[in-house]
């Protein structure tokens, strides 16, 4: 437990981040591009993708069994519900259940639309039924909306705690950094392709596999840091587990 809440435990999340990024870099260097993509990204069936899902799913029981929040029972319940909602929606995203659901409900609208329906141009298209747009808005609200609301609620506290070397703040920061990396690596091949004026199949295999490794690996890192932050916060703020010597 001291590893989670000692005065130096703020270094745990950065150390894990450096180790994880180093492993991903090594894997990319030693694996052939096609083999790497098969292991990291196979439309939800690859080894890494399947292994990532339990990490997100574990957030739900952990946040209730090891509540990381203080305050009244109502406040704890609302915040735990928020975390659970985001975790469930992350599992939905990993399994592409949101795409399967809207495809089943509005097959014609999805079939006539180029690309994934979970984009802004889907919402602004006049050819898309109103009900299909409601499904997309609900997905964004339950996933990104709830996450953004909780982040805004804790933004001031996290910023102050980050500079005070609070372990939870550093774990959340590493979680956020992983999320940014995932989004950048997801879009980087398209940005590079458009900048070079190349077709989709002209992206160098090594570059594409690099982005794949850090995108899919980053999703697992994000979930791991969420679990770490929950455990650290519970260890610090739980009344039956006082953190000795830690200024919070």
RADAVEN-V193040 format. One record per residue. N is the residue number from 0. RES is the residue in one letter. D_CENTER is the distance of its C-alpha to the mean C-alpha in whole Angstrom. Layout:
n | res | d_center
N | RES | D_CENTER
N | RES | D_CENTER
//
This chain:
n | res | d_center
0 | X | 25
1 | X | 27
2 | X | 24
3 | X | 22
4 | X | 24
5 | X | 26
6 | X | 27
7 | X | 26
8 | X | 22
9 | X | 21
10 | X | 21
11 | X | 19
12 | X | 15
13 | X | 17
14 | X | 19
15 | X | 16
16 | X | 14
17 | X | 18
18 | X | 18
19 | X | 15
20 | X | 16
21 | X | 19
22 | X | 19
23 | X | 17
24 | X | 20
25 | X | 22
26 | X | 21
27 | X | 21
28 | X | 25
29 | X | 26
30 | X | 25
31 | X | 26
32 | X | 24
33 | X | 25
34 | X | 24
35 | X | 21
36 | X | 20
37 | X | 21
38 | X | 19
39 | X | 16
40 | X | 16
41 | X | 18
42 | X | 17
43 | X | 15
44 | X | 18
45 | X | 18
46 | X | 18
47 | X | 14
48 | X | 13
49 | X | 15
50 | X | 14
51 | X | 10
52 | X | 11
53 | X | 13
54 | X | 10
55 | X | 8
56 | X | 12
57 | X | 13
58 | X | 12
59 | X | 14
60 | X | 17
61 | X | 16
62 | X | 16
63 | X | 19
64 | X | 21
65 | X | 20
66 | X | 20
67 | X | 19
68 | X | 20
69 | X | 24
70 | X | 26
71 | X | 28
72 | X | 27
73 | X | 26
74 | X | 24
75 | X | 22
76 | X | 22
77 | X | 21
78 | X | 18
79 | X | 17
80 | X | 17
81 | X | 15
82 | X | 12
83 | X | 13
84 | X | 13
85 | X | 9
86 | X | 9
87 | X | 11
88 | X | 10
89 | X | 7
90 | X | 10
91 | X | 12
92 | X | 10
93 | X | 10
94 | X | 13
95 | X | 14
96 | X | 16
97 | X | 16
98 | X | 18
99 | X | 20
100 | X | 21
101 | X | 22
102 | X | 24
103 | X | 26
104 | X | 27
105 | X | 27
106 | X | 28
107 | X | 31
108 | X | 28
109 | X | 25
110 | X | 28
111 | X | 30
112 | X | 27
113 | X | 26
114 | X | 22
115 | X | 19
116 | X | 20
117 | X | 17
118 | X | 18
119 | X | 20
120 | X | 23
121 | X | 23
122 | X | 23
123 | X | 26
124 | X | 28
125 | X | 31
126 | X | 32
127 | X | 29
128 | X | 30
129 | X | 29
130 | X | 27
131 | X | 25
132 | X | 24
133 | X | 23
134 | X | 21
135 | X | 19
136 | X | 19
137 | X | 18
138 | X | 15
139 | X | 14
140 | X | 15
141 | X | 14
142 | X | 10
143 | X | 10
144 | X | 14
145 | X | 13
146 | X | 10
147 | X | 12
148 | X | 15
149 | X | 14
150 | X | 13
151 | X | 17
152 | X | 18
153 | X | 18
154 | X | 18
155 | X | 21
156 | X | 21
157 | X | 18
158 | X | 20
159 | X | 23
160 | X | 22
161 | X | 20
162 | X | 23
163 | X | 25
164 | X | 23
165 | X | 21
166 | X | 19
167 | X | 17
168 | X | 16
169 | X | 16
170 | X | 13
171 | X | 11
172 | X | 12
173 | X | 11
174 | X | 7
175 | X | 8
176 | X | 10
177 | X | 7
178 | X | 5
179 | X | 9
180 | X | 10
181 | X | 8
182 | X | 9
183 | X | 13
184 | X | 13
185 | X | 13
186 | X | 15
187 | X | 17
188 | X | 20
189 | X | 21
190 | X | 21
191 | X | 23
192 | X | 25
193 | X | 26
194 | X | 27
195 | X | 29
196 | X | 31
197 | X | 30
198 | X | 29
199 | X | 26
200 | X | 28
201 | X | 29
202 | X | 26
203 | X | 27
204 | X | 25
205 | X | 24
206 | X | 22
207 | X | 20
208 | X | 20
209 | X | 19
210 | X | 16
211 | X | 15
212 | X | 15
213 | X | 13
214 | X | 10
215 | X | 10
216 | X | 10
217 | X | 8
218 | X | 5
219 | X | 8
220 | X | 8
221 | X | 5
222 | X | 6
223 | X | 9
224 | X | 9
225 | X | 9
226 | X | 12
227 | X | 14
228 | X | 13
229 | X | 15
230 | X | 17
231 | X | 18
232 | X | 19
233 | X | 21
234 | X | 23
235 | X | 24
236 | X | 24
237 | X | 26
238 | X | 29
239 | X | 30
240 | X | 29
241 | X | 30
242 | X | 28
243 | X | 31
244 | X | 32
245 | X | 29
246 | X | 29
247 | X | 26
//
